[in-house]
Amino acid sequence: MEEIIISIIEKPKIKNVILIEGLPGVGNVGKLAAEHLIDELKAVKFADIYSKYFPPQVLVDDNGVVKLVNNELYYVKHNKKIKKDLIFLVGDYQGLTPEGQYNLS
């Protein structure tokens, strides 16, 4: 497997961007907050990130469908409420090693 595979769904035209990262950690607070903002702001998914630096696991959803662990990127264009474009990085895991965290960054 390649170290990191980025599957691009669409290439949004964004500028003046703020990145908000919400990955699992202590209590999953950042992940839950970022996922809430994605839902509330109706962010659009534009990429999936797969990596050998994530645990070799799959997740099974409520319908029994298996999914390889990954991270996802979403965007929101600026509007009356939001003065800048936003990108959200959310996912199942952080990189398992310092090298993996660095390369994923």
DAQUIUR-V817430 format. One line per field, one symbol per residue. ss: DSSP state (a for helix, b for strand, c for the rest). phi: phi as a letter, one per 40 degrees, with the letter a starting at -180 (. if undefined). Layout:
BEGIN
ss = ???
phi = ???
END
This chain:
BEGIN
ss = cccbbbbbccccccccbbbbbbcccaaaaaaaaaaaaaaaaccbbbbbbbbccccccbbbcccccbbbccbbbbbbccccccccbbbbbbbccccccaaaaaaac
phi = .ccabbcccabccbafcbcbbbbdacgfcccccccccdcccfcbcbabbbacccccbbbbcccgccbccabbbbbbccaccbcbcbbbbbacacdcbdccccccc
END
